[in-house]
Amino acid sequence: MPSFCSIRRENGAKSYSKVALPKVAIVDDDEDMHVFLKDLGEIRHFQVIDSFTHAAQALQRLPRKHPDLVLMDIRLPDMSGIEWTKKLKKRGLNIRSTARLLCNCPVMSY
């Protein structure tokens, strides 16, 4: 389901329109990060189209998915997120945006 209905008020009237959700892919070896981001996607901020725990998997399969944004961990078991981005560009593949995340902190519970 790539879109959702939103309500806008124009002159006091309600109107509904289709708004495309950004397509997001996750590349991170931390399963808690996958769960967190998928939960955010489920409340309709964006659509998670795929998730990977290794950069090589993502490099192989992700370009066919055409994401708008890739949330990429910098420290992955098989290569860095920066190296992954360089390899993607060398292959001539273009993804609109790649956000590289460096998070080496435990998930806090209260």
N, CA, C and O atoms as a Tinker XYZ file with bonds, in Angstrom:
   440  protein
     1  N      0.845000   -1.172000    0.000000    73     2
     2  CA     0.000000    0.000000    0.000000    64     1     3
     3  C      0.892000    1.237000    0.000000    63     2     4     5
     4  O      1.309000    1.677000    1.072000    81     3
     5  N      1.206000    1.823000   -1.177000    73     3     6
     6  CA     2.158000    2.914000   -1.261000    64     5     7
     7  C      1.609000    4.301000   -0.976000    63     6     8     9
     8  O      2.353000    5.277000   -1.075000    81     7
     9  N      0.351000    4.423000   -0.630000    73     7    10
    10  CA    -0.169000    5.763000   -0.367000    64     9    11
    11  C     -1.210000    5.720000    0.731000    63    10    12    13
    12  O     -1.647000    4.647000    1.148000    81    11
    13  N     -1.599000    6.881000    1.193000    73    11    14
    14  CA    -2.612000    6.975000    2.225000    64    13    15
    15  C     -3.459000    8.214000    1.979000    63    14    16    17
    16  O     -3.085000    9.085000    1.193000    81    15
    17  N     -4.593000    8.288000    2.649000    73    15    18
    18  CA    -5.467000    9.436000    2.501000    64    17    19
    19  C     -5.165000   10.444000    3.588000    63    18    20    21
    20  O     -4.985000   10.072000    4.747000    81    19
    21  N     -5.109000   11.683000    3.238000    73    19    22
    22  CA    -4.932000   12.729000    4.231000    64    21    23
    23  C     -6.115000   13.685000    4.152000    63    22    24    25
    24  O     -6.775000   13.806000    3.120000    81    23
    25  N     -6.360000   14.348000    5.252000    73    23    26
    26  CA    -7.470000   15.304000    5.298000    64    25    27
    27  C     -6.894000   16.708000    5.323000    63    26    28    29
    28  O     -6.035000   17.029000    6.145000    81    27
    29  N     -7.373000   17.528000    4.425000    73    27    30
    30  CA    -6.993000   18.939000    4.419000    64    29    31
    31  C     -8.259000   19.766000    4.547000    63    30    32    33
    32  O     -9.310000   19.409000    4.015000    81    31
    33  N     -8.145000   20.837000    5.236000    73    31    34
    34  CA    -9.297000   21.718000    5.372000    64    33    35
    35  C     -9.090000   22.936000    4.486000    63    34    36    37
    36  O     -8.132000   23.690000    4.652000    81    35
    37  N     -9.984000   23.107000    3.567000    73    35    38
    38  CA    -9.957000   24.255000    2.672000    64    37    39
    39  C    -11.313000   24.933000    2.769000    63    38    40    41
    40  O    -12.337000   24.340000    2.431000    81    39
    41  N    -11.317000   26.149000    3.221000    73    39    42
    42  CA   -12.564000   26.898000    3.411000    64    41    43
    43  C    -13.538000   26.154000    4.325000    63    42    44    45
    44  O    -14.750000   26.175000    4.112000    81    43
    45  N    -12.989000   25.502000    5.335000    73    43    46
    46  CA   -13.830000   24.797000    6.290000    64    45    47
    47  C    -14.308000   23.434000    5.836000    63    46    48    49
    48  O    -14.961000   22.730000    6.606000    81    47
    49  N    -14.005000   23.040000    4.616000    73    47    50
    50  CA   -14.466000   21.744000    4.100000    64    49    51
    51  C    -13.338000   20.729000    4.193000    63    50    52    53
    52  O    -12.160000   21.066000    4.075000    81    51
    53  N    -13.721000   19.498000    4.403000    73    51    54
    54  CA   -12.742000   18.419000    4.413000    64    53    55
    55  C    -12.544000   17.913000    2.994000    63    54    56    57
    56  O    -13.495000   17.784000    2.224000    81    55
    57  N    -11.300000   17.633000    2.668000    73    55    58
    58  CA   -11.035000   17.022000    1.371000    64    57    59
    59  C    -10.010000   15.916000    1.575000    63    58    60    61
    60  O     -9.179000   15.984000    2.481000    81    59
    61  N    -10.075000   14.922000    0.744000    73    59    62
    62  CA    -9.185000   13.783000    0.839000    64    61    63
    63  C     -8.303000   13.747000   -0.404000    63    62    64    65
    64  O     -8.762000   13.982000   -1.522000    81    63
    65  N     -7.052000   13.454000   -0.183000    73    63    66
    66  CA    -6.153000   13.344000   -1.329000    64    65    67
    67  C     -5.153000   12.219000   -1.082000    63    66    68    69
    68  O     -4.817000   11.894000    0.057000    81    67
    69  N     -4.698000   11.648000   -2.163000    73    67    70
    70  CA    -3.694000   10.596000   -2.080000    64    69    71
    71  C     -2.317000   11.253000   -1.977000    63    70    72    73
    72  O     -1.979000   12.142000   -2.760000    81    71
    73  N     -1.539000   10.806000   -1.010000    73    71    74
    74  CA    -0.189000   11.307000   -0.822000    64    73    75
    75  C      0.736000   10.095000   -0.794000    63    74    76    77
    76  O      0.558000    9.188000    0.019000    81    75
    77  N      1.710000   10.087000   -1.674000    73    75    78
    78  CA     2.632000    8.958000   -1.733000    64    77    79
    79  C      3.573000    8.986000   -0.528000    63    78    80    81
    80  O      4.129000   10.030000   -0.185000    81    79
    81  N      3.739000    7.845000    0.097000    73    79    82
    82  CA     4.682000    7.728000    1.206000    64    81    83
    83  C      6.084000    7.500000    0.650000    63    82    84    85
    84  O      6.248000    6.789000   -0.341000    81    83
    85  N      7.092000    8.095000    1.274000    73    83    86
    86  CA     8.465000    7.821000    0.840000    64    85    87
    87  C      8.790000    6.337000    1.043000    63    86    88    89
    88  O      8.421000    5.738000    2.053000    81    87
    89  N      9.489000    5.761000    0.060000    73    87    90
    90  CA     9.904000    4.355000    0.136000    64    89    91
    91  C     11.286000    4.300000    0.791000    63    90    92    93
    92  O     12.248000    4.879000    0.286000    81    91
    93  N     11.367000    3.597000    1.920000    73    91    94
    94  CA    12.594000    3.553000    2.710000    64    93    95
    95  C     13.104000    2.120000    2.807000    63    94    96    97
    96  O     12.327000    1.179000    2.969000    81    95
    97  N     14.422000    1.969000    2.706000    73    95    98
    98  CA    15.078000    0.687000    2.926000    64    97    99
    99  C     16.031000    0.839000    4.112000    63    98   100   101
   100  O     16.608000    1.905000    4.329000    81    99
   101  N     16.181000   -0.237000    4.868000    73    99   102
   102  CA    17.018000   -0.228000    6.061000    64   101   103
   103  C     18.172000   -1.198000    5.855000    63   102   104   105
   104  O     17.962000   -2.343000    5.457000    81   103
   105  N     19.400000   -0.735000    6.128000    73   103   106
   106  CA    20.573000   -1.594000    6.084000    64   105   107
   107  C     21.283000   -1.413000    7.420000    63   106   108   109
   108  O     21.976000   -0.419000    7.633000    81   107
   109  N     21.106000   -2.372000    8.309000    73   107   110
   110  CA    21.664000   -2.272000    9.657000    64   109   111
   111  C     21.754000   -3.670000   10.245000    63   110   112   113
   112  O     20.859000   -4.488000   10.036000    81   111
   113  N     22.822000   -3.954000   10.976000    73   111   114
   114  CA    22.971000   -5.270000   11.586000    64   113   115
   115  C     22.315000   -5.359000   12.958000    63   114   116   117
   116  O     22.361000   -6.414000   13.591000    81   115
   117  N     21.712000   -4.291000   13.423000    73   115   118
   118  CA    21.029000   -4.269000   14.721000    64   117   119
   119  C     19.537000   -4.501000   14.505000    63   118   120   121
   120  O     18.844000   -3.645000   13.955000    81   119
   121  N     19.052000   -5.650000   14.935000    73   119   122
   122  CA    17.635000   -5.998000   14.737000    64   121   123
   123  C     16.695000   -5.015000   15.448000    63   122   124   125
   124  O     15.590000   -4.759000   14.968000    81   123
   125  N     17.126000   -4.464000   16.586000    73   123   126
   126  CA    16.292000   -3.490000   17.297000    64   125   127
   127  C     16.038000   -2.244000   16.438000    63   126   128   129
   128  O     14.956000   -1.659000   16.493000    81   127
   129  N     17.027000   -1.849000   15.656000    73   127   130
   130  CA    16.856000   -0.701000   14.763000    64   129   131
   131  C     15.833000   -1.024000   13.674000    63   130   132   133
   132  O     15.027000   -0.168000   13.309000    81   131
   133  N     15.859000   -2.244000   13.158000    73   131   134
   134  CA    14.874000   -2.671000   12.159000    64   133   135
   135  C     13.460000   -2.594000   12.741000    63   134   136   137
   136  O     12.547000   -2.071000   12.101000    81   135
   137  N     13.290000   -3.113000   13.945000    73   135   138
   138  CA    11.973000   -3.106000   14.592000    64   137   139
   139  C     11.499000   -1.681000   14.816000    63   138   140   141
   140  O     10.348000   -1.358000   14.523000    81   139
   141  N     12.372000   -0.825000   15.333000    73   139   142
   142  CA    12.025000    0.578000   15.594000    64   141   143
   143  C     11.587000    1.290000   14.316000    63   142   144   145
   144  O     10.548000    1.951000   14.298000    81   143
   145  N     12.369000    1.159000   13.257000    73   143   146
   146  CA    12.048000    1.857000   12.011000    64   145   147
   147  C     10.800000    1.279000   11.339000    63   146   148   149
   148  O     10.018000    2.022000   10.746000    81   147
   149  N     10.611000   -0.026000   11.427000    73   147   150
   150  CA     9.388000   -0.617000   10.867000    64   149   151
   151  C      8.156000   -0.145000   11.638000    63   150   152   153
   152  O      7.104000    0.087000   11.043000    81   151
   153  N      8.282000   -0.002000   12.964000    73   151   154
   154  CA     7.172000    0.539000   13.758000    64   153   155
   155  C      6.830000    1.960000   13.329000    63   154   156   157
   156  O      5.655000    2.312000   13.223000    81   155
   157  N      7.854000    2.779000   13.081000    73   155   158
   158  CA     7.601000    4.139000   12.593000    64   157   159
   159  C      6.884000    4.111000   11.243000    63   158   160   161
   160  O      5.963000    4.890000   11.000000    81   159
   161  N      7.315000    3.212000   10.381000    73   159   162
   162  CA     6.684000    3.091000    9.073000    64   161   163
   163  C      5.225000    2.678000    9.170000    63   162   164   165
   164  O      4.395000    3.119000    8.375000    81   163
   165  N      4.916000    1.835000   10.140000    73   163   166
   166  CA     3.538000    1.364000   10.292000    64   165   167
   167  C      2.577000    2.475000   10.731000    63   166   168   169
   168  O      1.370000    2.366000   10.515000    81   167
   169  N      3.096000    3.529000   11.339000    73   167   170
   170  CA     2.208000    4.637000   11.696000    64   169   171
   171  C      2.165000    5.674000   10.574000    63   170   172   173
   172  O      1.787000    6.828000   10.776000    81   171
   173  N      2.569000    5.217000    9.377000    73   171   174
   174  CA     2.352000    5.924000    8.116000    64   173   175
   175  C      3.247000    7.140000    7.898000    63   174   176   177
   176  O      2.845000    8.084000    7.218000    81   175
   177  N      4.448000    7.131000    8.463000    73   175   178
   178  CA     5.406000    8.188000    8.151000    64   177   179
   179  C      6.133000    7.890000    6.841000    63   178   180   181
   180  O      6.497000    8.799000    6.095000    81   179
   181  N      6.334000    6.611000    6.580000    73   179   182
   182  CA     7.005000    6.153000    5.371000    64   181   183
   183  C      6.703000    4.675000    5.182000    63   182   184   185
   184  O      6.132000    4.027000    6.059000    81   183
   185  N      7.089000    4.155000    4.039000    73   183   186
   186  CA     6.858000    2.751000    3.721000    64   185   187
   187  C      8.204000    2.031000    3.691000    63   186   188   189
   188  O      9.060000    2.367000    2.873000    81   187
   189  N      8.405000    1.050000    4.563000    73   187   190
   190  CA     9.630000    0.247000    4.538000    64   189   191
   191  C      9.467000   -0.798000    3.439000    63   190   192   193
   192  O      8.607000   -1.676000    3.522000    81   191
   193  N     10.299000   -0.692000    2.414000    73   191   194
   194  CA    10.165000   -1.613000    1.280000    64   193   195
   195  C     11.055000   -2.837000    1.416000    63   194   196   197
   196  O     10.784000   -3.869000    0.801000    81   195
   197  N     12.121000   -2.737000    2.217000    73   195   198
   198  CA    12.972000   -3.899000    2.467000    64   197   199
   199  C     13.961000   -3.549000    3.567000    63   198   200   201
   200  O     14.202000   -2.377000    3.856000    81   199
   201  N     14.530000   -4.587000    4.178000    73   199   202
   202  CA    15.552000   -4.368000    5.194000    64   201   203
   203  C     16.603000   -5.458000    5.079000    63   202   204   205
   204  O     16.303000   -6.594000    4.711000    81   203
   205  N     17.832000   -5.098000    5.398000    73   203   206
   206  CA    18.971000   -5.992000    5.243000    64   205   207
   207  C     19.874000   -5.883000    6.466000    63   206   208   209
   208  O     19.926000   -4.838000    7.114000    81   207
   209  N     20.582000   -6.964000    6.779000    73   207   210
   210  CA    21.542000   -6.939000    7.877000    64   209   211
   211  C     22.981000   -6.919000    7.378000    63   210   212   213
   212  O     23.905000   -6.728000    8.169000    81   211
   213  N     23.183000   -7.113000    6.082000    73   211   214
   214  CA    24.521000   -7.071000    5.488000    64   213   215
   215  C     24.505000   -6.168000    4.256000    63   214   216   217
   216  O     23.538000   -6.147000    3.494000    81   215
   217  N     25.576000   -5.438000    4.082000    73   215   218
   218  CA    25.686000   -4.508000    2.961000    64   217   219
   219  C     25.669000   -5.220000    1.619000    63   218   220   221
   220  O     25.080000   -4.719000    0.661000    81   219
   221  N     26.310000   -6.385000    1.536000    73   219   222
   222  CA    26.358000   -7.119000    0.265000    64   221   223
   223  C     24.965000   -7.508000   -0.206000    63   222   224   225
   224  O     24.665000   -7.424000   -1.397000    81   223
   225  N     24.108000   -7.937000    0.727000    73   223   226
   226  CA    22.715000   -8.258000    0.372000    64   225   227
   227  C     22.026000   -7.033000   -0.222000    63   226   228   229
   228  O     21.366000   -7.109000   -1.258000    81   227
   229  N     22.195000   -5.925000    0.449000    73   227   230
   230  CA    21.542000   -4.688000    0.008000    64   229   231
   231  C     22.064000   -4.244000   -1.352000    63   230   232   233
   232  O     21.291000   -3.808000   -2.206000    81   231
   233  N     23.369000   -4.352000   -1.555000    73   231   234
   234  CA    23.973000   -3.942000   -2.819000    64   233   235
   235  C     23.437000   -4.775000   -3.971000    63   234   236   237
   236  O     23.273000   -4.278000   -5.086000    81   235
   237  N     23.168000   -6.029000   -3.700000    73   235   238
   238  CA    22.679000   -6.940000   -4.731000    64   237   239
   239  C     21.192000   -6.730000   -5.042000    63   238   240   241
   240  O     20.805000   -6.717000   -6.211000    81   239
   241  N     20.367000   -6.568000   -4.022000    73   239   242
   242  CA    18.916000   -6.570000   -4.219000    64   241   243
   243  C     18.253000   -5.199000   -4.200000    63   242   244   245
   244  O     17.190000   -5.024000   -4.796000    81   243
   245  N     18.846000   -4.242000   -3.540000    73   243   246
   246  CA    18.173000   -2.966000   -3.326000    64   245   247
   247  C     17.955000   -2.114000   -4.574000    63   246   248   249
   248  O     16.898000   -1.493000   -4.685000    81   247
   249  N     18.892000   -2.049000   -5.514000    73   247   250
   250  CA    18.667000   -1.182000   -6.683000    64   249   251
   251  C     17.402000   -1.498000   -7.470000    63   250   252   253
   252  O     16.843000   -0.600000   -8.101000    81   251
   253  N     16.933000   -2.738000   -7.455000    73   251   254
   254  CA    15.701000   -3.092000   -8.168000    64   253   255
   255  C     14.461000   -2.545000   -7.470000    63   254   256   257
   256  O     13.399000   -2.444000   -8.086000    81   255
   257  N     14.583000   -2.193000   -6.197000    73   255   258
   258  CA    13.439000   -1.737000   -5.401000    64   257   259
   259  C     13.178000   -0.239000   -5.543000    63   258   260   261
   260  O     12.077000    0.221000   -5.242000    81   259
   261  N     14.163000    0.523000   -5.991000    73   259   262
   262  CA    14.039000    1.965000   -6.207000    64   261   263
   263  C     13.578000    2.733000   -4.961000    63   262   264   265
   264  O     12.551000    3.411000   -5.002000    81   263
   265  N     14.324000    2.633000   -3.860000    73   263   266
   266  CA    13.919000    3.379000   -2.662000    64   265   267
   267  C     14.172000    4.876000   -2.828000    63   266   268   269
   268  O     15.030000    5.294000   -3.605000    81   267
   269  N     13.415000    5.663000   -2.087000    73   267   270
   270  CA    13.654000    7.106000   -2.041000    64   269   271
   271  C     14.770000    7.427000   -1.047000    63   270   272   273
   272  O     15.500000    8.405000   -1.208000    81   271
   273  N     14.888000    6.592000   -0.026000    73   271   274
   274  CA    15.859000    6.812000    1.035000    64   273   275
   275  C     16.363000    5.474000    1.547000    63   274   276   277
   276  O     15.592000    4.527000    1.708000    81   275
   277  N     17.670000    5.403000    1.804000    73   275   278
   278  CA    18.267000    4.235000    2.442000    64   277   279
   279  C     18.835000    4.690000    3.777000    63   278   280   281
   280  O     19.675000    5.588000    3.836000    81   279
   281  N     18.366000    4.059000    4.846000    73   279   282
   282  CA    18.933000    4.310000    6.175000    64   281   283
   283  C     20.012000    3.257000    6.382000    63   282   284   285
   284  O     19.716000    2.074000    6.552000    81   283
   285  N     21.255000    3.696000    6.365000    73   283   286
   286  CA    22.410000    2.810000    6.313000    64   285   287
   287  C     23.283000    2.984000    7.542000    63   286   288   289
   288  O     23.700000    4.096000    7.867000    81   287
   289  N     23.556000    1.885000    8.219000    73   287   290
   290  CA    24.506000    1.895000    9.327000    64   289   291
   291  C     25.910000    2.059000    8.744000    63   290   292   293
   292  O     26.210000    1.514000    7.682000    81   291
   293  N     26.753000    2.795000    9.425000    73   291   294
   294  CA    28.122000    2.960000    8.939000    64   293   295
   295  C     28.948000    1.709000    9.204000    63   294   296   297
   296  O     29.763000    1.310000    8.371000    81   295
   297  N     28.738000    1.090000   10.362000    73   295   298
   298  CA    29.522000   -0.090000   10.733000    64   297   299
   299  C     28.687000   -1.354000   10.532000    63   298   300   301
   300  O     27.826000   -1.689000   11.346000    81   299
   301  N     28.963000   -2.037000    9.440000    73   299   302
   302  CA    28.290000   -3.302000    9.139000    64   301   303
   303  C     29.318000   -4.425000    9.138000    63   302   304   305
   304  O     30.511000   -4.159000    8.999000    81   303
   305  N     28.887000   -5.664000    9.289000    73   303   306
   306  CA    29.846000   -6.776000    9.373000    64   305   307
   307  C     30.710000   -6.956000    8.123000    63   306   308   309
   308  O     31.870000   -7.354000    8.233000    81   307
   309  N     30.168000   -6.669000    6.943000    73   307   310
   310  CA    30.899000   -6.963000    5.717000    64   309   311
   311  C     31.532000   -5.764000    5.024000    63   310   312   313
   312  O     32.492000   -5.938000    4.275000    81   311
   313  N     31.029000   -4.559000    5.248000    73   311   314
   314  CA    31.649000   -3.343000    4.698000    64   313   315
   315  C     31.002000   -2.136000    5.351000    63   314   316   317
   316  O     29.944000   -2.242000    5.971000    81   315
   317  N     31.642000   -0.998000    5.209000    73   315   318
   318  CA    31.074000    0.212000    5.807000    64   317   319
   319  C     29.980000    0.779000    4.912000    63   318   320   321
   320  O     29.933000    0.501000    3.714000    81   319
   321  N     29.117000    1.566000    5.502000    73   319   322
   322  CA    28.068000    2.226000    4.737000    64   321   323
   323  C     28.623000    3.179000    3.699000    63   322   324   325
   324  O     28.033000    3.361000    2.633000    81   323
   325  N     29.753000    3.785000    4.008000    73   323   326
   326  CA    30.398000    4.707000    3.058000    64   325   327
   327  C     30.930000    3.918000    1.871000    63   326   328   329
   328  O     30.746000    4.328000    0.725000    81   327
   329  N     31.586000    2.791000    2.129000    73   327   330
   330  CA    32.088000    1.930000    1.053000    64   329   331
   331  C     30.934000    1.422000    0.188000    63   330   332   333
   332  O     31.057000    1.349000   -1.034000    81   331
   333  N     29.807000    1.068000    0.829000    73   331   334
   334  CA    28.621000    0.598000    0.113000    64   333   335
   335  C     28.123000    1.651000   -0.869000    63   334   336   337
   336  O     27.792000    1.337000   -2.013000    81   335
   337  N     28.072000    2.896000   -0.419000    73   335   338
   338  CA    27.595000    3.987000   -1.269000    64   337   339
   339  C     28.522000    4.174000   -2.464000    63   338   340   341
   340  O     28.056000    4.401000   -3.581000    81   339
   341  N     29.820000    4.080000   -2.240000    73   339   342
   342  CA    30.784000    4.208000   -3.342000    64   341   343
   343  C     30.600000    3.082000   -4.366000    63   342   344   345
   344  O     30.627000    3.325000   -5.572000    81   343
   345  N     30.413000    1.851000   -3.877000    73   343   346
   346  CA    30.204000    0.714000   -4.791000    64   345   347
   347  C     28.922000    0.884000   -5.596000    63   346   348   349
   348  O     28.877000    0.554000   -6.781000    81   347
   349  N     27.893000    1.392000   -4.955000    73   347   350
   350  CA    26.628000    1.621000   -5.643000    64   349   351
   351  C     26.820000    2.626000   -6.777000    63   350   352   353
   352  O     26.325000    2.420000   -7.886000    81   351
   353  N     27.529000    3.694000   -6.501000    73   351   354
   354  CA    27.773000    4.726000   -7.523000    64   353   355
   355  C     28.645000    4.194000   -8.655000    63   354   356   357
   356  O     28.421000    4.539000   -9.815000    81   355
   357  N     29.647000    3.350000   -8.337000    73   355   358
   358  CA    30.511000    2.772000   -9.378000    64   357   359
   359  C     29.717000    1.904000  -10.341000    63   358   360   361
   360  O     30.045000    1.814000  -11.524000    81   359
   361  N     28.674000    1.270000   -9.831000    73   359   362
   362  CA    27.811000    0.435000  -10.680000    64   361   363
   363  C     26.845000    1.280000  -11.507000    63   362   364   365
   364  O     26.086000    0.746000  -12.315000    81   363
   365  N     26.872000    2.589000  -11.307000    73   363   366
   366  CA    26.006000    3.481000  -12.058000    64   365   367
   367  C     24.576000    3.498000  -11.561000    63   366   368   369
   368  O     23.674000    3.952000  -12.264000    81   367
   369  N     24.368000    3.007000  -10.355000    73   367   370
   370  CA    23.033000    2.978000   -9.785000    64   369   371
   371  C     22.822000    4.207000   -8.928000    63   370   372   373
   372  O     23.726000    4.648000   -8.218000    81   371
   373  N     21.639000    4.748000   -8.999000    73   371   374
   374  CA    21.369000    5.971000   -8.261000    64   373   375
   375  C     20.162000    5.790000   -7.359000    63   374   376   377
   376  O     19.074000    5.430000   -7.810000    81   375
   377  N     20.369000    6.042000   -6.103000    73   375   378
   378  CA    19.283000    6.094000   -5.133000    64   377   379
   379  C     19.198000    7.543000   -4.702000    63   378   380   381
   380  O     20.221000    8.185000   -4.463000    81   379
   381  N     17.989000    8.061000   -4.601000    73   379   382
   382  CA    17.809000    9.485000   -4.329000    64   381   383
   383  C     18.597000    9.983000   -3.134000    63   382   384   385
   384  O     19.221000   11.041000   -3.201000    81   383
   385  N     18.576000    9.238000   -2.047000    73   383   386
   386  CA    19.241000    9.714000   -0.843000    64   385   387
   387  C     19.664000    8.538000    0.030000    63   386   388   389
   388  O     18.931000    7.560000    0.183000    81   387
   389  N     20.862000    8.655000    0.599000    73   387   390
   390  CA    21.341000    7.659000    1.547000    64   389   391
   391  C     21.739000    8.379000    2.816000    63   390   392   393
   392  O     22.632000    9.226000    2.809000    81   391
   393  N     21.081000    8.043000    3.892000    73   391   394
   394  CA    21.449000    8.597000    5.193000    64   393   395
   395  C     22.287000    7.556000    5.901000    63   394   396   397
   396  O     21.843000    6.431000    6.125000    81   395
   397  N     23.502000    7.938000    6.251000    73   395   398
   398  CA    24.383000    7.018000    6.953000    64   397   399
   399  C     24.258000    7.265000    8.444000    63   398   400   401
   400  O     24.409000    8.391000    8.920000    81   399
   401  N     23.985000    6.211000    9.162000    73   399   402
   402  CA    23.774000    6.321000   10.599000    64   401   403
   403  C     24.913000    5.647000   11.348000    63   402   404   405
   404  O     25.346000    4.552000   10.989000    81   403
   405  N     25.381000    6.299000   12.370000    73   403   406
   406  CA    26.356000    5.689000   13.258000    64   405   407
   407  C     25.738000    5.657000   14.639000    63   406   408   409
   408  O     25.611000    6.683000   15.307000    81   407
   409  N     25.364000    4.490000   15.046000    73   407   410
   410  CA    24.730000    4.351000   16.357000    64   409   411
   411  C     25.303000    3.118000   17.023000    63   410   412   413
   412  O     25.022000    1.990000   16.620000    81   411
   413  N     26.090000    3.339000   18.021000    73   411   414
   414  CA    26.689000    2.231000   18.741000    64   413   415
   415  C     26.301000    2.321000   20.215000    63   414   416   417
   416  O     27.133000    2.136000   21.103000    81   415
   417  N     25.038000    2.605000   20.454000    73   415   418
   418  CA    24.573000    2.734000   21.825000    64   417   419
   419  C     23.450000    1.734000   22.060000    63   418   420   421
   420  O     22.666000    1.462000   21.151000    81   419
   421  N     23.364000    1.191000   23.250000    73   419   422
   422  CA    22.293000    0.230000   23.528000    64   421   423
   423  C     20.937000    0.917000   23.564000    63   422   424   425
   424  O     20.834000    2.101000   23.885000    81   423
   425  N     19.907000    0.165000   23.234000    73   423   426
   426  CA    18.553000    0.696000   23.326000    64   425   427
   427  C     18.219000    0.841000   24.805000    63   426   428   429
   428  O     18.383000   -0.099000   25.583000    81   427
   429  N     17.759000    2.005000   25.180000    73   427   430
   430  CA    17.469000    2.270000   26.590000    64   429   431
   431  C     16.047000    1.895000   26.913000    63   430   432   433
   432  O     15.137000    2.191000   26.138000    81   431
   433  N     15.836000    1.255000   28.031000    73   431   434
   434  CA    14.486000    0.932000   28.459000    64   433   435
   435  C     14.247000    1.589000   29.810000    63   434   436   437
   436  O     15.133000    1.636000   30.663000    81   435
   437  N     13.062000    2.083000   29.982000    73   435   438
   438  CA    12.712000    2.797000   31.214000    64   437   439
   439  C     11.728000    2.000000   32.007000    63   438   440
   440  O     11.307000    2.431000   33.081000    81   439
